[in-house]
Amino acid sequence: MRRNLNSSRQKAHNYAKFKRYNFKFIKIRASCLTLIISSKFKRAKFFKIFYPRKTKNDRIKSQIY
């Protein structure tokens, strides 16, 4: 359980690095991670990143709100 949480957090961190946003914080809920990052123009963007529990190596499905 702890390992999966850390790996998902690392995935979200890598995704934020890939999108070149500043990594603010992560809120962890039951099935999805809510990732709040700020861009260069200091606008907050909300990402919901869903991880299926069965498959470990799966791409991040992100929805921008």
C-alpha positions, -999 to +999 in steps of 0.1 A: +000+000+000+028+024+009+048+015-021+019+020-045+012+054-030+048+066-033+050+053-069+018+071-079+031+103-063+063+099-082+044+095-114+025+127-108+057+145-100+073+133-132+042+143-151+044+178-137+081+180-146+072+168-182+046+195-185+071+221-171+049+233-143+059+240-107+049+211-084+028+225-056+011+197-037-008+164-040-040+155-023-046+118-022-080+103-023-095+068-028-091+063-066-075+094-079-049+120-071-056+157-072-025+175-084-024+213-081+004+229-101+011+265-110+023+275-144+048+302-153+021+328-153+011+319-118-023+305-127-034+275-107-044+244-127-062+214-112-054+180-125-072+148-116-051+119-123-067+085-122-048+053-116-064+019-121-055-004-092-050-036-113-023-025-137+009-009-124+025+004-156-003+025-171-002+060-186-016+089-167-050+100-177-054+136-168-084+159-168-078+196-167-103+217-147 
